[in-house]
Amino acid sequence: MLSMDEFLTRFGQVQAHTLWVEVAVLVGCVLLAWLLCRWFGRDQPEDSIWFGRNTFDGLLFPLLALVFTDLGRRGLLEVQTVLVLRIAVSVFLALLAIRFVARVLAAVFPASALVRLIERTVSWIAWIAAILWIVGLLPSVLDELDAIHLAFGKTQVSLRTILEGLVSAGLVLMIALWISATIEKRVLAEAVHDLSMRKVASNALRAFLLLIGLLFALSAVGVDLTALSVLGGALGVGLGFGLQKLAANYVSGFVILLERSIRIGDNVRVDSFEGRITDIKTRYTLIRAGNGREAIVPNESIITSRVENLTHADLKFNITTNIVVPYGSDVAQVQEILCGAARAQSRVMTDPAPVTYLLNFAPDGLEFSLNFWVRDPDKGQVNLRSDINIAILEGLRAAGIDIAGPRRSLRIESLPAELLQGSNGHL
């Protein structure tokens, strides 16, 4: 690591012909790294951490470019002053840190909005550190951070130690997340075919690796792990009182995943909310209705309250629609029109076939109920019911049958003559 004066001295020693030699070596190193990535990454999946969607998106390209460039820098130091390759080494090192955090977090949490914020933060920190290293100001900045001390009780810790501890902890946790994601995709995806069991295994593995990584990070920083026994006792008391609901939800989540009473993809009804289970987290369960609305249900509620699993024993899903026609209508013709409208839809099952019942003798006419079954309620119920209702309306109109509406009668009676005479003819 150079100081600012040494950087300016080396910058003044750079000559034109030596500069072109460094550029040629740099281009050769980048080209070699690109060719190796293209060669080894031909059949890799798009979500690969090493290769990414393209050659430059993964972690392997900046790693190889960094190694080759540093080797070239060390070789040229024996014969000339090196500046361009030194700058390239810092750039590739910053790019490697950014790619490492971005690819690991994207693989572990693909749908999280927080990943983008963390990636930007790491990018800013990495590029600022690279620029400070290039111009030779990084040693001075580190010395200033080392001179700032923060007091924690009787212990004083420098700001540099805290930042280095955060970097070490972040690096260890990223490695733990990377290992858990790799095991989940390469081992659990092939060994465990049940989606719920795979989910509980991946969550337990990730929690275990994060705990081990956190302990290693704390030990690397210099924290005495024996002091955590007091923290563990306080945490247990907190879970027993203030965090009992949170702990109950987490325990209930693992119970649901292990018992498999409900699974991802099942259609359930919880507190009059009906939909398909899209994900089972360790604290809550996501249920998406046919109209796109999504409910977040705490796992404790699923364990302690009544839940209807509509696909636990049978994948068929029943949908009904009611209609009222005048009393003079032909019952058999109306039933045939309603069943035909349901059979015309490709999503409606043929076994069991749609059936129409004369449900009630309503004041306004004959009330019919059309019952039909589908196997894909996740594709929507309202849209299918709307298509069938439109077909029923067109069929009834073609047959000359009206849809009965509410009938109201107004009865006017004459008033007694005595009442009219008492009021002089005025009401």
MARVEXVEX-991003 format. One record per residue (C-alpha): residue in one letter; x, y, z. Coordinates in steps of 0.1 Angstrom, whole numbers, padded with zeros to 4 digits, always signed. Each point is the difference from the previous one (the first is absolute). Last residue first. Layout:
% residues N
aXYZ/...
END
This chain:
% residues 427
l-1063+0147+0029/h-0026+0026-0009/g-0036-0007-0007/n-0013+0019+0029/s+0022-0022+0024/g-0029-0014+0019/q-0019-0006-0033/l+0029-0021-0015/l+0003-0021+0032/e-0037-0006+0001/a+0001-0011-0036/p+0025-0028+0007/l+0032+0001-0020/s+0004-0018-0033/e+0027-0026-0003/i+0032+0002-0020/r+0023-0031-0003/l+0035+0003-0014/s+0017-0031-0012/r+0038-0007+0000/r+0017-0026-0021/p+0038-0006+0003/g+0015-0011-0032/a-0003-0032-0019/i+0025-0007-0028/d-0019-0003-0033/i-0004-0031-0020/g-0003+0004-0038/a+0023-0030-0008/a+0026+0023-0015/r-0002+0023+0030/l+0005-0029+0023/g+0031-0012-0019/e+0015+0035-0001/l-0004+0005+0037/i+0014-0035+0008/a+0030+0006-0022/i+0007+0034+0018/n-0004-0018+0034/i+0025-0027-0011/d+0026+0026-0010/s-0005+0019+0033/r+0003-0031+0021/l+0033-0008-0017/n+0013+0035+0006/v-0011+0000+0036/q+0016-0034+0007/g+0037+0007-0009/k+0030-0019-0013/d+0007-0013+0035/p-0033-0019-0001/d+0016-0025-0024/r-0018-0033+0004/v-0035+0012-0008/w-0035-0011+0010/f-0035+0010-0009/n-0032+0008+0018/l-0028+0021-0015/s-0028+0010+0025/f-0035+0008-0012/e-0025+0024+0016/l-0035-0001-0015/g-0018+0033+0002/d-0003+0034+0018/p-0013-0013+0033/a+0026-0028-0001/f-0009-0037-0005/n+0035-0014+0009/l+0030-0020-0012/l-0011-0015-0033/y+0034-0017-0005/t+0024+0002-0029/v+0029-0024-0005/p+0035+0003-0016/a+0017-0033-0007/p+0021-0018+0026/d+0019-0008-0021/t-0003+0025-0029/m+0021+0026+0019/v-0004+0037-0008/r+0032+0016-0012/s-0009-0004-0037/q-0033+0020+0004/a-0028-0012-0023/r-0011-0025+0027/a-0010+0028+0023/a-0023+0017-0025/g-0014-0033-0009/c-0009-0008+0036/l-0019+0033+0003/i-0018-0003-0033/e-0010-0037+0007/q-0014+0010+0035/v-0020+0028-0015/q-0015-0024-0027/a-0009-0026+0027/v-0017+0027+0021/d-0021+0015-0028/s-0007+0036+0011/g-0035+0011+0012/y+0013+0007+0035/p+0024+0027-0011/v+0037-0006+0002/v+0024+0004+0030/i+0038-0007-0003/n+0027-0014+0023/t+0037-0007-0006/t+0021-0027+0017/i+0037-0010+0000/n+0014-0033+0013/f+0037-0007+0001/k+0013-0034-0008/l+0035-0009+0013/d-0014-0024+0026/a+0012-0010+0035/h+0020+0030+0011/t-0012+0023-0028/l-0026+0021+0018/n+0021+0002+0032/e-0024+0017+0024/v+0018+0016+0029/r-0015+0003+0035/s+0022+0019+0025/t+0030-0009+0022/i+0026-0013-0026/i-0010+0024-0028/s-0002+0029+0023/e+0035-0008+0014/n+0014+0002-0035/p-0009+0036-0004/v-0021+0006-0031/i+0012+0024-0027/a-0028+0004-0025/e+0004+0006-0037/r-0026+0015-0024/g+0004-0011-0036/n-0037-0006-0008/g+0005-0038+0005/a+0012+0005+0035/r+0037-0003+0010/i+0009-0015+0034/l+0035+0008+0015/t+0008-0018+0032/y+0018+0016+0030/r+0030-0003+0023/t+0022-0028-0014/k-0013+0008-0035/i-0025-0021-0019/d-0005+0011-0036/t-0027+0002-0027/i-0029-0015+0019/r-0030+0003-0022/g-0031+0020+0009/e-0030+0004+0022/f-0005+0026+0027/s-0031-0008+0022/d+0023-0002+0031/v+0024-0024-0017/r-0011-0019-0031/v+0026-0022-0018/n+0011-0009-0035/d+0032-0019+0002/g+0030+0010-0022/i+0026+0001+0028/r-0011-0026+0026/i-0025-0003+0028/s+0000-0029+0025/r+0036-0005-0010/e+0009-0009+0036/l+0036+0013-0004/l-0008+0032-0018/i-0029+0009+0023/v+0021-0008+0031/f+0029+0021-0013/g-0023+0030-0005/s-0017-0006+0034/v+0034+0003+0017/y+0006+0033-0018/n-0035+0013+0008/a+0003-0010+0037/a+0034+0018+0002/l-0015+0032-0013/k-0030-0003+0023/q+0022-0007+0030/l+0023+0030-0007/g-0009+0021+0030/f-0002-0026+0027/g+0017-0034-0006/l+0020+0012-0030/g+0014+0029+0021/v+0009-0024+0028/g+0018-0022-0025/l+0018+0030-0015/a+0012+0011+0034/g+0014-0035+0006/g+0017+0000-0034/l+0015+0034+0006/v+0015-0012+0032/s+0014-0031-0018/l+0013+0024-0027/a+0028+0011+0023/t+0017-0033-0005/l+0004+0009-0037/d+0026+0027+0008/v-0001+0024-0029/g+0033+0004-0019/v-0012+0009-0035/a+0009-0035-0012/s-0020-0016+0028/l-0030+0021-0009/a+0003-0010-0036/f+0004-0037+0008/l-0031+0001+0023/l-0020+0018-0028/g+0011-0026-0025/i-0012-0028+0022/l-0033+0017+0006/l-0004+0007-0037/l+0008-0036-0009/f-0026-0013+0025/a-0027+0025-0012/r+0007-0009-0037/l-0002-0037+0007/a-0032+0003+0019/n-0016+0021-0027/s+0012-0024-0028/a-0013-0030+0019/v-0033+0016+0007/k-0005+0010-0037/r+0011-0034-0013/m-0025-0017+0023/s-0027+0023-0014/l+0010-0005-0036/d+0001-0038+0002/h+0026-0013-0024/v+0029+0000+0025/a+0033-0015-0014/e+0001+0018-0033/a-0009+0036+0010/l+0016-0006+0034/v+0035-0007-0014/r+0009+0024-0028/k-0025+0028+0005/e-0003+0000+0038/i+0037-0009+0006/t+0011+0029-0022/a-0024+0025+0017/s+0012-0011+0034/i+0037+0004-0010/w-0006+0034-0015/l-0019+0012+0031/a+0029-0012+0022/i+0025+0018-0023/m-0020+0032+0002/l-0002-0003+0038/v+0038-0004+0002/l+0006+0030-0022/g-0025+0022+0018/a+0015-0009+0034/s+0035+0008-0013/v-0012+0034-0015/l-0018+0008+0033/g+0031-0009+0020/e+0022+0022-0022/l-0024+0028+0005/i-0001-0004+0038/t+0038-0004+0002/r+0004+0032-0021/l-0023+0019+0023/s+0022-0008+0029/v-0013-0019+0030/q+0001+0011+0036/t-0012-0023+0028/k-0011+0011+0034/g-0036+0005-0011/f+0001+0001-0038/a+0021+0030-0008/l+0007+0009-0036/h+0035+0008-0013/i+0010+0021-0030/a+0038-0003-0006/d-0004-0032-0020/l-0024+0018-0024/e+0027+0026-0006/d+0026-0026-0006/l-0024-0018-0025/v-0005+0032-0019/s+0037+0007-0002/p+0007-0035-0012/l-0028+0003-0027/l+0013+0033-0014/g+0023-0016-0026/v-0018+0012-0032/i-0009-0035-0010/w-0008-0012+0035/l-0024+0029+0006/i-0016-0007-0034/a-0005-0036+0009/a-0014+0007+0034/i-0025+0024-0016/w-0009-0026-0026/a-0006-0027+0026/i-0021+0022+0024/w-0022+0013-0029/s-0005-0035-0014/v-0008-0015+0035/t-0027+0026+0005/r-0014-0006-0035/e-0001-0038+0005/i-0016+0004+0035/l-0028+0022-0015/r-0006-0025-0029/v-0002-0029+0024/l-0026+0018+0022/a-0027-0004-0027/s+0000-0037+0005/a-0013-0024-0027/p+0032-0020-0007/f+0011-0003+0037/v+0027-0028+0000/a+0011+0002-0036/a-0003+0038-0002/l+0019+0004+0033/v+0028-0022-0012/r+0003+0017-0034/a-0001+0036+0014/v+0025-0006+0029/f+0026-0018-0021/r-0005+0023-0030/i+0007+0031+0021/a+0030-0016+0017/l+0014-0011-0034/l-0005+0034-0016/a+0019+0016+0029/l+0029-0024-0005/f-0001+0004-0038/v+0003+0038+0004/s+0028-0003+0025/v+0019-0023-0022/a-0006+0022-0031/i+0015+0030+0019/r+0031-0020+0007/l+0001-0012-0036/v+0000+0036-0012/l+0028+0011+0024/v+0030-0023-0003/t+0036+0013-0002/q+0023-0022-0020/v+0020-0033-0001/e-0007-0020+0032/l-0034+0017+0006/l-0011-0014-0033/g-0004-0036+0014/r-0019+0011+0031/r-0024+0020-0021/g-0005-0029-0024/l-0008-0023+0029/d-0024+0026+0014/t-0017+0003-0033/f-0004-0037-0004/v-0015-0004+0035/l-0023+0030-0003/a-0013-0010-0034/l-0006-0035+0012/l-0021+0013+0030/p-0017+0027-0021/f-0012-0027-0024/l-0008-0028+0025/l-0026+0020+0020/g-0027+0001-0027/d-0015+0027-0022/f+0029+0005-0025/t-0005-0033-0018/n-0037+0003-0002/r-0030-0012+0021/g+0022-0006+0030/f+0033-0018-0001/w+0011-0009+0036/i-0032+0007+0018/s-0020-0020-0025/d-0036+0013-0005/e+0002-0003-0038/p+0009-0036+0001/q+0035-0012-0012/d+0004-0018-0033/r+0025+0024-0016/g+0016+0013+0031/f+0033-0018-0001/w+0011+0012-0034/r-0015+0034+0001/c+0015+0006+0035/l+0034-0011-0012/l-0002+0022-0031/w-0010+0031+0021/a+0029-0006+0025/l+0025-0003-0028/l-0014+0032-0017/v+0002+0019+0033/c+0036-0011+0006/g+0011+0008-0036/v-0016+0034+0001/l+0018+0007+0033/v+0034-0011-0014/a-0005+0022-0031/v-0010+0030+0022/e+0031-0006+0022/v+0023-0001-0031/w-0016+0031-0014/l+0008+0019+0033/t+0036-0012-0001/h+0004+0016-0034/a-0016+0033+0010/q+0019+0005+0033/v-0012-0003+0036/q+0025+0014+0025/g-0022+0030+0009/f-0028-0024+0010/r+0024-0019+0022/t+0010+0032+0019/l-0037+0010+0003/f-0009-0034+0014/e+0030+0001+0024/d-0011+0034+0013/m-0036-0012+0005/s+0010-0031+0019/l+0002-0034-0016/m-0015-0033+0011/
END
